[in-house]
Amino acid sequence: MAEFKYEIIEKIAILSENSKGWTKEFNKVS
């Protein structure tokens, strides 16, 4: 169960990293 929870947290962290990257790219474009 702990492993499963860790995986979810890791995925959320990756998603938030990606959204930060996308907002930076969007700011450059606009």
N, CA, C and O atoms as a CHARMM CRD file, in Angstrom:
* protein
*
  120
    1    1 MET  N      0.83000  -1.20500   0.00000 PROA 1      0.00000
    2    1 MET  CA     0.00000   0.00000   0.00000 PROA 1      0.00000
    3    1 MET  C      0.86600   1.25600   0.00000 PROA 1      0.00000
    4    1 MET  O      0.57800   2.22100  -0.70900 PROA 1      0.00000
    5    2 ALA  N      1.91500   1.23400   0.79300 PROA 2      0.00000
    6    2 ALA  CA     2.80500   2.39800   0.85200 PROA 2      0.00000
    7    2 ALA  C      3.45500   2.63800  -0.50900 PROA 2      0.00000
    8    2 ALA  O      3.62800   3.77900  -0.93500 PROA 2      0.00000
    9    3 GLU  N      3.81300   1.54200  -1.18300 PROA 3      0.00000
   10    3 GLU  CA     4.43000   1.65800  -2.50300 PROA 3      0.00000
   11    3 GLU  C      3.47300   2.33500  -3.47500 PROA 3      0.00000
   12    3 GLU  O      3.86200   3.20200  -4.25800 PROA 3      0.00000
   13    4 PHE  N      2.21500   1.91600  -3.40600 PROA 4      0.00000
   14    4 PHE  CA     1.19300   2.46700  -4.29100 PROA 4      0.00000
   15    4 PHE  C      1.04500   3.97300  -4.06500 PROA 4      0.00000
   16    4 PHE  O      0.96700   4.75200  -5.01400 PROA 4      0.00000
   17    5 LYS  N      1.00800   4.36200  -2.79600 PROA 5      0.00000
   18    5 LYS  CA     0.87100   5.77200  -2.43700 PROA 5      0.00000
   19    5 LYS  C      2.05700   6.56700  -2.97300 PROA 5      0.00000
   20    5 LYS  O      1.88800   7.65900  -3.51300 PROA 5      0.00000
   21    6 TYR  N      3.24800   6.01500  -2.82100 PROA 6      0.00000
   22    6 TYR  CA     4.46300   6.67700  -3.29700 PROA 6      0.00000
   23    6 TYR  C      4.39700   6.90900  -4.80000 PROA 6      0.00000
   24    6 TYR  O      4.78900   7.96700  -5.29200 PROA 6      0.00000
   25    7 GLU  N      3.89300   5.90500  -5.53300 PROA 7      0.00000
   26    7 GLU  CA     3.78300   6.03100  -6.98200 PROA 7      0.00000
   27    7 GLU  C      2.86000   7.17900  -7.35600 PROA 7      0.00000
   28    7 GLU  O      3.16300   7.95400  -8.26300 PROA 7      0.00000
   29    8 ILE  N      1.73800   7.28800  -6.66300 PROA 8      0.00000
   30    8 ILE  CA     0.78600   8.37000  -6.93700 PROA 8      0.00000
   31    8 ILE  C      1.44600   9.72100  -6.67800 PROA 8      0.00000
   32    8 ILE  O      1.32600  10.63900  -7.49000 PROA 8      0.00000
   33    9 ILE  N      2.13500   9.84300  -5.56000 PROA 9      0.00000
   34    9 ILE  CA     2.80900  11.09600  -5.21800 PROA 9      0.00000
   35    9 ILE  C      3.83100  11.44800  -6.29600 PROA 9      0.00000
   36    9 ILE  O      3.94300  12.60400  -6.70300 PROA 9      0.00000
   37   10 GLU  N      4.57200  10.44200  -6.75200 PROA 10     0.00000
   38   10 GLU  CA     5.58100  10.66800  -7.79000 PROA 10     0.00000
   39   10 GLU  C      4.92200  11.17000  -9.06600 PROA 10     0.00000
   40   10 GLU  O      5.42100  12.10100  -9.69800 PROA 10     0.00000
   41   11 LYS  N      3.80300  10.55900  -9.44900 PROA 11     0.00000
   42   11 LYS  CA     3.09900  10.97300 -10.66500 PROA 11     0.00000
   43   11 LYS  C      2.59100  12.40100 -10.52800 PROA 11     0.00000
   44   11 LYS  O      2.69700  13.18600 -11.47000 PROA 11     0.00000
   45   12 ILE  N      2.04600  12.74600  -9.37800 PROA 12     0.00000
   46   12 ILE  CA     1.55000  14.10100  -9.14400 PROA 12     0.00000
   47   12 ILE  C      2.70400  15.09500  -9.23400 PROA 12     0.00000
   48   12 ILE  O      2.56200  16.17000  -9.81800 PROA 12     0.00000
   49   13 ALA  N      3.85100  14.73000  -8.65100 PROA 13     0.00000
   50   13 ALA  CA     5.02600  15.60100  -8.69600 PROA 13     0.00000
   51   13 ALA  C      5.45800  15.82300 -10.13800 PROA 13     0.00000
   52   13 ALA  O      5.78100  16.94800 -10.52100 PROA 13     0.00000
   53   14 ILE  N      5.46700  14.76700 -10.93700 PROA 14     0.00000
   54   14 ILE  CA     5.85500  14.87900 -12.34400 PROA 14     0.00000
   55   14 ILE  C      4.85800  15.77000 -13.08300 PROA 14     0.00000
   56   14 ILE  O      5.25700  16.61900 -13.88100 PROA 14     0.00000
   57   15 LEU  N      3.57400  15.58300 -12.82300 PROA 15     0.00000
   58   15 LEU  CA     2.55400  16.38700 -13.48400 PROA 15     0.00000
   59   15 LEU  C      2.70100  17.86000 -13.12000 PROA 15     0.00000
   60   15 LEU  O      2.59800  18.72100 -13.99300 PROA 15     0.00000
   61   16 SER  N      2.94000  18.16300 -11.84800 PROA 16     0.00000
   62   16 SER  CA     3.08300  19.55500 -11.43900 PROA 16     0.00000
   63   16 SER  C      4.35000  20.15800 -12.04000 PROA 16     0.00000
   64   16 SER  O      4.35600  21.33200 -12.41300 PROA 16     0.00000
   65   17 GLU  N      5.42100  19.37300 -12.13800 PROA 17     0.00000
   66   17 GLU  CA     6.65300  19.83200 -12.79500 PROA 17     0.00000
   67   17 GLU  C      6.33700  20.19200 -14.23400 PROA 17     0.00000
   68   17 GLU  O      6.74500  21.24700 -14.71900 PROA 17     0.00000
   69   18 ASN  N      5.60800  19.31300 -14.92000 PROA 18     0.00000
   70   18 ASN  CA     5.26600  19.54600 -16.32000 PROA 18     0.00000
   71   18 ASN  C      4.42800  20.80400 -16.47400 PROA 18     0.00000
   72   18 ASN  O      4.67300  21.59000 -17.39000 PROA 18     0.00000
   73   19 SER  N      3.45500  21.01600 -15.61200 PROA 19     0.00000
   74   19 SER  CA     2.60600  22.19400 -15.72800 PROA 19     0.00000
   75   19 SER  C      3.41700  23.46100 -15.48100 PROA 19     0.00000
   76   19 SER  O      3.16300  24.48700 -16.11200 PROA 19     0.00000
   77   20 LYS  N      4.39000  23.40400 -14.57000 PROA 20     0.00000
   78   20 LYS  CA     5.27500  24.55400 -14.35000 PROA 20     0.00000
   79   20 LYS  C      6.06500  24.85400 -15.61500 PROA 20     0.00000
   80   20 LYS  O      6.19900  26.00900 -16.01900 PROA 20     0.00000
   81   21 GLY  N      6.58500  23.80200 -16.23400 PROA 21     0.00000
   82   21 GLY  CA     7.34500  23.95600 -17.47500 PROA 21     0.00000
   83   21 GLY  C      6.47200  24.55600 -18.56600 PROA 21     0.00000
   84   21 GLY  O      6.91600  25.42500 -19.31700 PROA 21     0.00000
   85   22 TRP  N      5.22400  24.08900 -18.65300 PROA 22     0.00000
   86   22 TRP  CA     4.31400  24.58900 -19.67200 PROA 22     0.00000
   87   22 TRP  C      3.98800  26.04900 -19.43100 PROA 22     0.00000
   88   22 TRP  O      3.91700  26.81700 -20.39100 PROA 22     0.00000
   89   23 THR  N      3.78800  26.46300 -18.19800 PROA 23     0.00000
   90   23 THR  CA     3.46700  27.86300 -17.93100 PROA 23     0.00000
   91   23 THR  C      4.65300  28.74300 -18.29400 PROA 23     0.00000
   92   23 THR  O      4.47300  29.84700 -18.80800 PROA 23     0.00000
   93   24 LYS  N      5.87400  28.25900 -18.02700 PROA 24     0.00000
   94   24 LYS  CA     7.07200  29.01600 -18.40700 PROA 24     0.00000
   95   24 LYS  C      7.13300  29.17800 -19.91900 PROA 24     0.00000
   96   24 LYS  O      7.39900  30.27100 -20.42000 PROA 24     0.00000
   97   25 GLU  N      6.88600  28.09200 -20.64600 PROA 25     0.00000
   98   25 GLU  CA     6.90900  28.14300 -22.11000 PROA 25     0.00000
   99   25 GLU  C      5.82400  29.09600 -22.61400 PROA 25     0.00000
  100   25 GLU  O      6.05700  29.88500 -23.53000 PROA 25     0.00000
  101   26 PHE  N      4.65700  29.01600 -22.01900 PROA 26     0.00000
  102   26 PHE  CA     3.53600  29.86600 -22.43200 PROA 26     0.00000
  103   26 PHE  C      3.88200  31.34000 -22.22000 PROA 26     0.00000
  104   26 PHE  O      3.56500  32.18400 -23.05800 PROA 26     0.00000
  105   27 ASN  N      4.53400  31.64600 -21.09300 PROA 27     0.00000
  106   27 ASN  CA     4.92300  33.02300 -20.80800 PROA 27     0.00000
  107   27 ASN  C      5.93000  33.52800 -21.83300 PROA 27     0.00000
  108   27 ASN  O      5.88500  34.69600 -22.22000 PROA 27     0.00000
  109   28 LYS  N      6.84300  32.65600 -22.28100 PROA 28     0.00000
  110   28 LYS  CA     7.82200  33.03900 -23.30200 PROA 28     0.00000
  111   28 LYS  C      7.11500  33.37100 -24.60700 PROA 28     0.00000
  112   28 LYS  O      7.45200  34.34500 -25.27900 PROA 28     0.00000
  113   29 VAL  N      6.12500  32.54400 -24.96000 PROA 29     0.00000
  114   29 VAL  CA     5.42500  32.71100 -26.23800 PROA 29     0.00000
  115   29 VAL  C      4.57800  33.97800 -26.22500 PROA 29     0.00000
  116   29 VAL  O      4.58500  34.73400 -27.19600 PROA 29     0.00000
  117   30 SER  N      3.86100  34.21500 -25.15600 PROA 30     0.00000
  118   30 SER  CA     2.93200  35.34400 -25.10900 PROA 30     0.00000
  119   30 SER  C      3.63700  36.67400 -24.90600 PROA 30     0.00000
  120   30 SER  O      2.98400  37.71600 -24.84600 PROA 30     0.00000
